[in-house]
């Protein structure tokens, strides 16, 4: 006999379509109002609810795979409708939506937002339904996270320390730095549907162990690798990609500038043609970059610079360079070249996401060989497009990082609640605790399943909008999940004795990096929706 939830999947599908119609009405209203720049609040809310609805749609297939899967799916669809209604109330005219269209889903939402129903899911997060080869990837990286990362994560966070070298070498031995690099260039990717999915799975498991010294560490080389694969010369690909895959060379990204965060087209750092004292052709770099994560320890920087003096060219005047540098450690560095060039890095202390450190890096006539211009002479003016290719998978990976952090927070809260006694009962035995844990399990599984679906799309050369959507939704969700996990710990959640406080501050960065949430919603998601 099919469960009630399995039968209700038909209703869930209908409700997702109704929610989609509300999104379509909002898009039409946004167009009529002048677009995202003219109606920013509508555009922002629309981007987020469109992302939630897309996540719900991706869950429908998952719901058909079994009883617990159908319950989780129905619970998530009900949660999305509640979110949609909360955005519509008082703004129906702005959205151009008649709220009565959602009335038919009222009984469904009542049933699947029932506190006792959510509580029943508290310790039933649902299976992932991975093929055997991807279960092996999951098991390998989960074991590494459990056995290695978690042994160092708290110490690195509390002491604002550096990533231990043994973690870098350990991940290199596992091939973690070459997951996206083709085998013909010394990496471990054979392309196909599995390339992006394997990366998502590995990133989630490493982030579950630590965001700062695990999940985010393996994204550094991938950004440069994808830029090289997009526009590098064959010589550059053969020289650099194998070194990135084995961690012989570690990379950092120097794109953002103090006055220009997401407004990359207006950056000021310049690269001017110049010969060195040996008469070799190259460029001198001048200016300041900021939020250069892993900048000290890295062997090279992927640096975006202005090679055309005419600033009216915008992004067409930018080029991308591989800038070699000595390795550094600690919280600042200063390097000098024989010809007088200087590179100086100042660490930016942060409340979380520690281990790799972020730096403001100043360049004063720092010389780089002409052969390090990605794409060679043909790469002049193409830097913006190449760095965008580098970040192609960044939003999906950030979603996977969010899922890993949420999973760790959920597991921590579940374990604590089942072992902590308050007023004569386990914390887990209270309805409020169970309802919170149930909603956590539902949201985490939804984000995970959508990230799998987006990975499949991206392997086909699609899914750009969906990658932005899963990033927007999961990163906001991570803030709620980690907050409630911390709250379930009570006073101990605020103490450094338990890792949940680290997860809470780490989660906060997810909606900021790889495209700030507001920029992502206003400049990317909502614009693509109205176009």
N, C-alpha and C positions, 0 to 999 in steps of 0.2 A: 504493500500500500504506500503510495507516495505521501510524504508529509504535507501538512497544511502549507508550510512555507514553499514547498515545491509547486504546489497548486497556485500559490499566490504570486509566483514568478510571472505569470501571464499579466496579472494586475500590475506588478512592478514594472514590467516592460511598457505597459500603457502609460503609467505615471511618468516614466522617464521621457516618453514622447510628449506628454503634456508639459513637463518642465522644459523640454527643448523648445516647444512652441513659445513659452514665456521668454526664453533666451532670444529667439528670433524676433519677437515683438520688441524686446529691449534693443536689439541691434538696429531695427528699423527706426526706433525712436532716437537712438544715438546718431544715426545718419542724419535724420531730420533736424536735429539740434545743432549740427555743425561739426560732429565728430568728437573724438576723445579730448582734444585740446579745449573745446568749448564746454564740454560737460564731463569734467574729470571724475566727479563722484559716481555718476552713472557708469562711466567707462570702467572705473576700478571695480565697482560691485559686480558689474556685468562680466568682467574678465574672470573674477573669482567664482561666480556661480556657474558660468559656462564651463570652467575647469572642473567644478564639482559634478556637474551633469555628465560631462565626458567621462569622468571616473566611474560614475554610476553605470553608464552605458557599457563600459568595459567590464563591469562586474557581472553582467547578465549571463555571459557564458560560464563564468565561474559558478554561479548559482545553480546551474543545471547539473553539476558534477556530484551532488550528494546532499544529504539532509542538513548537515551543519553549514555547508557552503550556501545553501539556499537561505538559511536563517540569517547568515551574515550579510548576504546580498540584500535581502529585504530590509534588514535593519539599516543598512547604509543608504538605500534609496529613500527610506523614511527620514533619515537624518538630513539628506540633501534637500528634500522637500521642505523640511522645517527651516533650513538655512535660507532657502529661496523665499519662503513666506516672510521671514524676518527682514529680508532686504526690501520686500515689496510694500510692507505695511507703511502707509503714509506717503508712499512714493509711487502709487499705482499709475497716476497720470504721467509722471516722468518716464516710467517704463513703457507706458502704452499698453498695460496689461489689465484685463478684467480678472480680479482675484477669484471670481466664482469658478473659473475654469479648473481650479485646484480642488474644488469642493468634492469631486468624485473620488479623490484620493484620501478623504478625511478618515474613513474607517480603517484603511490600510495603514496610514500613519499612526493612528491611535493604537492599533495592534502592535506595530513594530517599534514604537517608541515607548511602549509600556515599560515602566521601571523593572518589573519582575522579569519581563522577557529579556531586557538588556542584561540584567543580573545573571540570567541563565547562561550567558555567553562569556562570563568573566574569565573562566579558565578553559575556554574552548576557542582558541584563535583560528582554528581551521588549517587544513593541509595546504601546501603550496602548489602541488600538482606539477612538479618538475620532471622532465625526462631523466632517465638514469644518468646520462652523461653530465647533466647540470646538477643533479644531486651530488655527484662526486665533486664538482666545483664547490658547491655549497659546503659539503662536509670538510673539504681540505682547508678552505679559508676560515670556516668557523673554528676548526681545531686550532689553527694558528692564532686566531683572535683570543680563544680561551686560554691557550697555553703560553702565549708570548705577550700579546698586546695588553691584556688585562693585568699582567704582572708589572707593567711599566706605566700604564696610563695615569694612575693617580699620582705617582711620584713626579712625572713630567708636568702634569697639570699644577700640582701644589707648589712646585719649585720653579715653574716657568722655565723648565729645562729644555735641552735640545732632544731631538729624536735620537734614541740610541742607535749606534752604528750597527748593532747586531740585528735590529729590526730591518734596516735597509738591506743588509746582506741576506737576511732570511727571506724577505719578500722577493729579492732578486733571484734566489735559488728556486722559488716557486714559480717564477716566470711572471710575476704580477706586474712588472713594469713593461712587459711586451705583449700584453693581452690584445692590444689594438694594432700592433705592428705586424705586417704580413711576414710570413715565413721566408719569403724570398729576400727580405731585408734583415733577417736575423731575429725576427719576432716569433710570436706563437699563434698568430691569427691566420686561419685558413679561409677567412671570409665567410660568406653565407649568412643564414639566419641567426647563427649562434654567436656571432662576434659581439654584438651589442648586449645580448642577453647574458652571456658569460661575464661580461664586464659589470653589468648591473648586479648580478648575484655576488660576485667577489667584493664589489664596493659596499654592498649592504652588510655583508658579514664582517668585513674589516672595520666598518664604521660602528657596528655593534660593539666591537672591542674598544675602539677609540676613534673619534672623528679626527683628532689632530695628528696622531702618529700612525694611523691606519688608513681609513677610507679616503682621506684627502691626499695622502702621500702618493698614491699611485696615479692620481690625476695629473700631476705635474708633467711627467714625460709625455703623456698622451696628447696634451695640448700642442706641444711642439711637434710631436710625431705627425699629428693630423695636418698641421700646417705644411710640414715638409711633404707629406704624401699628396697634398693638394697642389702645391706649386713649386716644390723644390726641384732642382736639377737631379739627374740620375746620380751624378757624382756626390751631391749632397745627401741624397737618400742612402746610398751605400755607405757613406762615411759615418753619418750621424745615427741612423736608425738602429743599427745593431748595438751601438754604444748606449743608446737610451734603453733598449730592451733589456740589457744586462745590468743596468745601473752603473756601468763604467763611467757614464756621464749622467749627472743629475741636473734637471732643468728647473728654472723658475721663470715666472712670467712678469715682464715689465711693460705693462700697457697703460694702466691708470695713472693720472697725474693729479697733483694737489687741487688744481682748479677745474679739472675735467674728469669727473667720475665716469658715468656712463656715456658722456658726450665725447666719444673717442675721436670723432671727425675733427675736433678743434684742438687736439693736443699740440704742445709747443716744443717738445724735445726734438732737436734737430740732428740730422746726420749729414755732414758736409764732406764731399770728396776731398781727400788729402793723402799725400804720400807720407810714409814714415821715414825715419832717418836712413833706412836701408834702401829707400827708393821704391818700396812696394806700394801698390795701389790699395787704397782703403777709404775709410770714412772716420771722421772724428765725431763723437757723440757729445752733445752738450745739453744740459737741462736736468730736470728732476722728475723721477717716477715715484709713485707711492703704492702702498699695499702690495708690495712685491713679496709674496709669501715664499718662504724657503730661500730668500735671496742670499743669505750668508753661506749656507752649506752648498748651494748649487754650484755646479761647474760652469754652466752657461746660463745666460738670460735670453729668453725670447723677447726681443725688444722692438716695439713699434715706434718709428720715428718719422719726422717730416723730412723728406728729401727734396721737396719743392718749396721754394721760398714763398711762392704765391699762395697765401692762406685762403684765397677765395676758391681754390681747388678743393678744399675740404678733404674728405677721405681719399680723393684721387691723388693727393700729394703725399701719401704715406707709404712707407716701405717697411718690410719686416727683416730683422737681423738676428743672427745667432751670435751672441756676444760672450766669448770665453772670459773667465775670471778665475782667480785663485779661490780655493775653498776657505771658508771662514767658519767661526763658531761663536758662541756667546751672543751678546746683545748689541753688537755693532761691529763695523769693520771699516778699514781704510786700505785701499790698494793703490800702488803707484806704478806707472810704466816708465821704462827707461827714457822715453821721449818726453816725459813730463805729464802724461795723462793721469788723471786721478778718478777713482771711484770710491765714494764714501757712503756707507749705509748706517742709518739710525733705526734701531728697533722701535716699533710701535707697540707698546704694551696693551694687551687686550684682556677682557675679563674671562674669556674662554678661548677655545680653539687654539690651544697652546701646543708647542712642540716644534713646529716648523718656523714660527715667528714670521711676522710681516715687517717689512722695512720701507722706509723712505730712502731712496737711493739717488744720490747726486752724481752727475757725470760732468767732468771738466776736461774737455779735449781727450776723452778716452778713445783710443784708436782701435778700429776693428778692420780686419782684412776684407777686401772687396769680395773675396770668394765666400764670405759669410752672409752676403745679401741673399736671402732666400729667393730662389728663382734666377739668380744671377742678374745680368743686365735686363732681362725680360721681367724681373720682379719689381722694377722701379714703378711706383705708383699703385702696386697691387697689394700692399701690406694690409690694408683694412680687410680685404676679402680673404686673405690668407689667415689672418688672425681669427676671423669669424669662422673659418673652416676648422681652425684649431679648437675653438670653443663649441663646435657643433654638438658634441656629445656632453658638454659640460652641464647643461641643464638637466638632462636625464640622469647623469651621474650624481648631481646634487640631490635629486629626488631619491635616488638609491641611498645616498648618505643619510637623508632625513629618515627613511624607513629603518635603517640600521640603528640610528640613535633612538627612535621611537621604540623599536623592539627591545633594546636594552633597558629603556625606562620602564616599559610594561613588565618585563620579566623581573626587574628589581622590585617594582611595586607589588606584583603578585606574590613574590617570595616573602617580602617583608610583611604583607598583610596576613599571610597564612601562618606566620610565626610570631606575631606581635599580639599580645593580649591586652585589651582595654575594657574596663568595666566588666570584667569577668567573661569576656568573649573575645575570640580572635577578631582582629580588624576586618578580616575577609568576610566574616559572617554578617556584617552589617549591609543592608540593602544598598545604601549610598555607595559604599566601597565597591560592591559588585557591579553596580550600574556603571560606575566610572570605568572599571576594568573592562566591562563588556563593550562599552563604546570605544575604548582604546583598541581592543582586539579587532573590532569592525573596521575602524578607520585605517589601522595599520595594514590589514589584509587588502583593503580596497586600494590603498596607495601602492602596495606591492604588485598587485595584479595589473593595475594600469601601467606601472613601470615596465612590466613584462610585455604588455601589449605595445607600448611605445617602442621598446627595443626591437620588436619584430618589424614594426613600421620603418624604423630608421635603417634597418638592415636592407630594406627595399628601396632606400633613397627617399623615403617619405617621413611624415611625422614631425616636421619642424614645429608646427603649431601645438601639437599634442605634447611635445617635449617641454615647451614653455608652460603648458597647462599643468602637467604633473609636477613641475617644479614649484609653480605658484601654490597649488593646493597642498602638496605634502609638506612643504616648508612651514606654512602657516599651521598645519595640523600638528607638526612636531612641537610647536610652542605650547599648544594646549596639552598634548599628551605628556610632555616632560613636566609641565607645571603640576598637573594632577598627580602624576607619579610622585613628585616631590611632596605634594600635600598629603598623600596617603602615608608617607613616612613621618608625618607630624614634625616635631622639633628636630628629629634626626635628619630629616630631609634638608634642613638648613645648616646642618653640621657637615664639616669636611670629612667626617668619619665614613660617610656613605657616598658612593659614586654618583648617586642620583643628582646631587647638586652640580656636579661637573656636566652631566647630561643636559641639565636645564640651561646652563650658560652657553654650552656648545650649540644647543638647538637655536639659540637666538641669532646666531650669525647666518643661519641658512637662508633667511629671507633677505639678507643684505648682500652676500657675495654672489657671483655668477649672474649679476643683474639684480639690482635692488627691486623689491617687490612692486613698488609703485611704478618704476620705470618699465619693468616687465609687463605689468598690466596695462599701462597707458600707452607705451610706445610699441609694444610687440603684440600682445594677445588681442586687445580691443581693436587695434588697427587692422590686424589680419581678419578679425571677425567682420568689421564693416567693409572690408575690401572684397 
